[in-house]
Amino acid sequence: MDCRVERIGPGDWERMREVRLAQLLDTPMAFMETYETALGHGEDEWRSRVARVSAEGSAGFAAVAPDGRWVGTMISFTPEPKAAVLVGVWTDPAYRGRQLGVTDALLDAILDWARAEAGAERLLLRVHEHNPRATAFYRRRGFDLTGLDEPYELDPASRLLEMALPLS
């Protein structure tokens, strides 16, 4: 892997904005907002997002290409004791694939954080029912469907499927 993984910090709001817009253009179904909505957010919103990612009980990681661009992200937070939730998952198409290892490296960073810092016993996520690439990645890494699902906010006819990975 020619990228490094680093923790997202409070000063990263411009890179967070840039990668979020790229995420929404690439895989709009994977996120809970539209490109147009994200494009309209001002600096205060982006600063607020990186502050939340940097807060106690949260962690965000970015895969950084040799030229300094973020080419992947994963974010996790702990909404309840002993459980962490994975959100904000994306890898630039040019950096996808098991042989490159970018997505695996990001998930490894999240898992290390969830176990060591968050004390989580399981990692949860929701994946769009029409995102087989993501579902296959999570299955390969040991996640299983829990049987729970919910409507996708931007298209209630679609479902978000819950997956879980035990961490103990």
Residue frames relative to the residue before (quaternion, step in Angstrom):
aa qw qx qy qz dx dy dz
M 1.0000 0.0000 0.0000 0.0000 0.00 0.00 0.00
D 0.2423 -0.7922 0.5451 0.1290 3.57 -0.75 1.02
C 0.5737 0.5499 -0.3852 0.4692 3.59 1.25 0.34
R 0.2671 -0.7059 0.6151 0.2281 3.52 -1.30 0.26
V 0.3319 -0.7130 0.5787 0.2159 3.56 -1.20 0.54
E 0.0370 0.8002 -0.5969 0.0442 3.55 -0.83 0.99
R 0.5590 -0.6034 0.4621 0.3316 3.52 -1.24 0.57
I 0.4273 -0.6784 0.5386 0.2593 3.56 -1.02 0.84
G 0.1151 -0.8190 0.5616 0.0232 3.56 -0.84 1.02
P 0.7465 -0.4422 0.2734 0.4153 3.57 -1.29 0.25
G 0.6932 0.4856 -0.2886 0.4477 3.62 1.07 -0.55
D 0.5836 0.6416 -0.3390 0.3645 3.58 1.28 -0.06
W 0.2904 0.8115 -0.4829 0.1543 3.60 1.19 0.29
E 0.6533 0.5124 -0.3392 0.4423 3.65 0.95 -0.72
R 0.6661 0.4675 -0.3093 0.4919 3.60 0.99 -0.76
M 0.5970 0.5480 -0.3603 0.4620 3.60 1.09 -0.65
R 0.6489 0.5058 -0.3144 0.4736 3.60 0.93 -0.85
E 0.6657 0.5202 -0.3050 0.4395 3.58 0.84 -0.98
V 0.7109 0.4417 -0.2749 0.4732 3.58 0.83 -0.93
R 0.6136 0.5472 -0.3611 0.4400 3.61 1.03 -0.66
L 0.6490 0.4997 -0.3232 0.4740 3.59 0.95 -0.81
A 0.6354 0.5119 -0.3269 0.4768 3.61 1.01 -0.75
Q 0.6201 0.5472 -0.3358 0.4508 3.60 1.00 -0.80
L 0.7113 0.4806 -0.2614 0.4414 3.53 0.82 -1.04
L 0.6378 0.4949 -0.3293 0.4898 3.59 1.12 -0.54
D 0.7006 0.4852 -0.2625 0.4525 3.58 1.00 -0.84
T 0.8228 0.0140 0.0655 0.5644 3.60 0.73 -1.06
P 0.0989 -0.8584 0.4986 0.0691 3.61 0.55 1.10
M 0.6461 0.5474 -0.3382 0.4105 3.61 1.02 -0.67
A 0.6432 0.5676 -0.3225 0.4000 3.60 1.17 -0.42
F 0.7451 0.3666 -0.1947 0.5221 3.57 1.22 -0.21
M 0.4908 -0.7121 0.4444 0.2335 3.53 -1.16 0.64
E 0.7025 0.3416 -0.3020 0.5464 3.57 1.08 0.71
T 0.4798 -0.6563 0.4958 0.3054 3.52 -1.24 0.36
Y 0.6571 -0.4905 0.3974 0.4120 3.54 -1.30 0.35
E 0.6590 0.5297 -0.3085 0.4358 3.57 0.91 -0.92
T 0.6399 0.5125 -0.3201 0.4747 3.58 1.01 -0.81
A 0.6790 0.4925 -0.2922 0.4593 3.59 0.84 -0.98
L 0.6301 0.5498 -0.3286 0.4389 3.57 1.01 -0.83
G 0.6930 0.5018 -0.2653 0.4444 3.56 1.11 -0.70
H 0.5245 0.6414 -0.4195 0.3709 3.61 1.22 -0.22
G 0.3687 -0.7268 0.5430 0.2024 3.53 -1.08 0.80
E 0.7602 -0.3880 0.2785 0.4404 3.52 -1.35 0.09
D 0.6285 0.5560 -0.3474 0.4186 3.61 0.94 -0.80
E 0.6430 0.5157 -0.3234 0.4649 3.61 0.99 -0.81
W 0.6788 0.4828 -0.3003 0.4647 3.60 0.88 -0.90
R 0.6329 0.5087 -0.3325 0.4798 3.59 1.02 -0.73
S 0.6302 0.5309 -0.3243 0.4646 3.59 1.04 -0.75
R 0.6485 0.5238 -0.3206 0.4497 3.59 0.96 -0.82
V 0.6986 0.4346 -0.2991 0.4835 3.61 0.83 -0.85
A 0.5867 0.5531 -0.3790 0.4542 3.61 1.12 -0.50
R 0.6498 0.5055 -0.3161 0.4715 3.61 0.98 -0.80
V 0.6529 0.5129 -0.3083 0.4643 3.58 0.99 -0.84
S 0.7133 0.4488 -0.2383 0.4827 3.58 1.13 -0.69
A 0.5315 0.6666 -0.3901 0.3478 3.60 1.26 -0.24
E 0.6789 -0.4541 0.3916 0.4238 3.53 -1.35 0.28
G 0.8021 0.2573 -0.2117 0.4956 3.57 -0.92 0.92
S 0.7127 0.3490 -0.2395 0.5594 3.57 1.30 0.19
A 0.0276 0.7746 -0.6318 -0.0083 3.53 -1.27 0.41
G 0.0617 -0.7701 0.6339 0.0344 3.50 -1.12 0.76
F 0.1100 -0.7846 0.6086 0.0440 3.53 -1.07 0.79
A 0.1566 -0.7666 0.6176 0.0802 3.53 -1.14 0.74
A 0.3203 -0.6721 0.6286 0.2250 3.52 -1.19 0.69
V 0.1410 -0.8158 0.5606 0.0196 3.54 -0.65 1.17
A 0.3704 -0.7325 0.5364 0.1963 3.55 -0.72 1.14
P 0.6878 -0.4862 0.3331 0.4238 3.60 -1.20 0.34
D 0.6918 0.4635 -0.2907 0.4712 3.61 1.10 -0.57
G 0.6211 -0.5854 0.3210 0.4106 3.61 1.31 0.15
R 0.5201 0.6351 -0.4207 0.3863 3.61 1.24 -0.16
W 0.4115 -0.6442 0.5760 0.2898 3.54 -1.17 0.63
V 0.0738 -0.8120 0.5789 0.0068 3.57 -0.76 1.05
G 0.7907 0.0716 -0.0909 0.6012 3.55 1.26 0.33
T 0.0415 -0.7874 0.6144 0.0278 3.54 -1.23 0.56
M 0.0340 0.7291 -0.6827 -0.0348 3.49 -1.39 0.40
I 0.0919 -0.7835 0.6146 -0.0017 3.50 -1.02 0.95
S 0.0185 -0.7906 0.6120 0.0084 3.55 -1.08 0.70
F 0.0282 -0.7729 0.6336 0.0208 3.52 -1.23 0.55
T 0.3717 -0.7292 0.5378 0.2020 3.54 -1.26 0.41
P 0.1256 -0.8340 0.5345 0.0544 3.60 0.02 1.26
E 0.7795 0.1314 -0.0747 0.6079 3.58 1.24 -0.35
P 0.6226 -0.5446 0.3833 0.4110 3.60 -1.13 0.47
K 0.8546 0.1943 -0.1714 0.4501 3.52 -1.16 0.82
A 0.7286 0.3456 -0.2491 0.5363 3.63 1.22 0.13
A 0.1360 -0.7514 0.6413 0.0758 3.53 -1.04 0.88
V 0.2406 -0.7559 0.5952 0.1284 3.56 -1.14 0.69
L 0.2887 -0.7569 0.5697 0.1386 3.55 -0.96 0.97
V 0.0769 0.7785 -0.6160 0.0927 3.58 -0.87 1.04
G 0.7844 0.3858 -0.2192 0.4334 3.55 -1.32 -0.03
V 0.3437 0.7580 -0.4835 0.2712 3.57 1.13 0.64
W 0.2762 0.7418 -0.5779 0.1990 3.56 -0.81 1.02
T 0.0506 -0.7523 0.6557 0.0405 3.51 -1.20 0.71
D 0.5388 -0.6204 0.4734 0.3173 3.55 -0.95 0.97
P 0.5791 -0.6223 0.3910 0.3528 3.64 -0.87 0.87
A 0.6551 0.5210 -0.3197 0.4441 3.62 1.01 -0.71
Y 0.7333 0.3903 -0.2150 0.5136 3.60 1.25 -0.35
R 0.4714 0.6754 -0.4415 0.3559 3.59 1.24 0.27
G 0.5997 0.5714 -0.4411 0.3454 3.50 -1.30 0.41
R 0.5937 -0.6148 0.4052 0.3247 3.51 -1.05 0.88
Q 0.6469 0.5471 -0.3270 0.4186 3.59 0.98 -0.82
L 0.6689 0.4794 -0.3058 0.4789 3.62 1.11 -0.55
G 0.2919 -0.8343 0.4318 0.1796 3.57 1.17 -0.56
V 0.3868 0.7492 -0.4744 0.2529 3.60 1.22 0.13
T 0.6984 0.4631 -0.2819 0.4672 3.59 0.77 -0.99
D 0.6291 0.5242 -0.3326 0.4678 3.58 1.03 -0.74
A 0.6537 0.5118 -0.3181 0.4578 3.60 0.94 -0.83
L 0.6395 0.5102 -0.3262 0.4736 3.60 1.00 -0.76
L 0.6686 0.4825 -0.3105 0.4730 3.59 0.89 -0.88
D 0.6124 0.5408 -0.3572 0.4526 3.62 0.99 -0.70
A 0.6437 0.5129 -0.3218 0.4680 3.60 0.99 -0.80
I 0.6445 0.5067 -0.3147 0.4784 3.60 0.98 -0.83
L 0.6618 0.5085 -0.3148 0.4521 3.59 0.88 -0.90
D 0.6311 0.5221 -0.3305 0.4690 3.59 0.96 -0.82
W 0.6664 0.4937 -0.2982 0.4725 3.57 0.91 -0.92
A 0.6691 0.5201 -0.3107 0.4305 3.60 0.83 -0.99
R 0.6965 0.4567 -0.2753 0.4802 3.58 0.96 -0.82
A 0.7816 0.4015 -0.1945 0.4359 3.57 0.65 -1.15
E 0.7914 0.3197 -0.1652 0.4941 3.58 0.82 -0.95
A 0.7524 0.3918 -0.2200 0.4817 3.59 0.90 -0.88
G 0.3228 -0.7677 0.4953 0.2472 3.60 1.17 -0.43
A 0.3208 0.7770 -0.4869 0.2374 3.57 1.17 0.54
E 0.3193 -0.7383 0.5666 0.1790 3.53 -1.17 0.67
R 0.7861 0.0757 -0.0762 0.6087 3.56 1.30 -0.19
L 0.2664 -0.7286 0.6115 0.1555 3.51 -1.28 0.57
L 0.1423 -0.8010 0.5809 0.0268 3.56 -0.75 1.14
L 0.0480 0.7708 -0.6352 0.0016 3.53 -1.27 0.45
R 0.2593 -0.7151 0.6181 0.1983 3.50 -1.36 0.22
V 0.0841 -0.7943 0.6017 0.0041 3.54 -0.87 1.02
H 0.5176 -0.6396 0.4714 0.3175 3.56 -1.00 0.83
E 0.5528 -0.6530 0.4115 0.3141 3.56 -0.92 0.92
H 0.7272 0.3842 -0.2310 0.5199 3.61 1.19 -0.45
N 0.5547 0.5548 -0.4156 0.4602 3.56 1.06 0.79
P 0.0593 -0.8600 0.5060 0.0288 3.61 0.53 1.16
R 0.5783 0.5790 -0.3868 0.4251 3.61 1.09 -0.57
A 0.6819 0.4717 -0.2862 0.4802 3.58 0.89 -0.92
T 0.6441 0.5254 -0.3262 0.4502 3.58 0.90 -0.89
A 0.6549 0.5091 -0.3133 0.4623 3.60 0.94 -0.84
F 0.6244 0.5253 -0.3423 0.4658 3.61 0.97 -0.77
Y 0.6900 0.4805 -0.2951 0.4538 3.59 0.78 -0.99
R 0.6302 0.5200 -0.3398 0.4657 3.60 0.98 -0.75
R 0.6392 0.5295 -0.3246 0.4535 3.59 0.96 -0.87
R 0.7183 0.4285 -0.2389 0.4934 3.58 1.08 -0.72
G 0.6829 -0.5489 0.2720 0.3979 3.61 1.22 0.30
F 0.4791 0.6510 -0.4518 0.3775 3.60 1.22 0.09
D 0.1321 -0.7638 0.6264 0.0819 3.54 -1.19 0.65
L 0.5420 -0.5769 0.4928 0.3614 3.54 -1.23 0.51
T 0.3497 -0.7515 0.5226 0.1997 3.58 -0.96 0.85
G 0.5196 -0.6161 0.4286 0.4082 3.58 1.21 -0.44
L 0.6138 0.5221 -0.3533 0.4753 3.58 1.27 -0.17
D 0.0519 0.7770 -0.6268 0.0258 3.54 -1.13 0.65
E 0.1214 -0.7738 0.6165 0.0806 3.52 -1.32 0.24
P 0.6025 -0.5523 0.4082 0.4066 3.60 -1.16 0.41
Y 0.4417 -0.6457 0.5540 0.2847 3.54 -1.17 0.68
E 0.5204 -0.7091 0.3842 0.2806 3.55 -0.57 1.21
L 0.7311 0.4332 -0.2476 0.4653 3.60 0.93 -0.82
D 0.7705 0.0866 -0.0668 0.6280 3.59 1.32 -0.21
P 0.2202 -0.8423 0.4762 0.1232 3.61 0.25 1.24
A 0.5676 0.5730 -0.4006 0.4348 3.63 1.21 -0.18
S 0.6634 0.4492 -0.2912 0.5228 3.59 1.28 -0.33
R 0.3271 -0.7558 0.5428 0.1649 3.55 -1.25 0.51
L 0.2640 -0.6808 0.6537 0.1990 3.51 -1.32 0.52
L 0.2311 -0.7893 0.5611 0.0938 3.55 -0.76 1.10
E 0.3428 -0.7393 0.5406 0.2091 3.57 -0.86 0.91
M 0.0563 -0.7590 0.6483 0.0208 3.54 -1.09 0.86
A 0.1172 -0.7987 0.5888 0.0409 3.57 -1.14 0.66
L 0.1290 -0.7493 0.6453 0.0743 3.50 -1.28 0.62
P 0.3337 -0.7228 0.5594 0.2309 3.61 -0.69 1.01
L 0.2654 -0.7941 0.5318 0.1271 3.59 -0.96 0.87
S 0.6269 0.5528 -0.3561 0.4179 3.61 1.18 -0.19
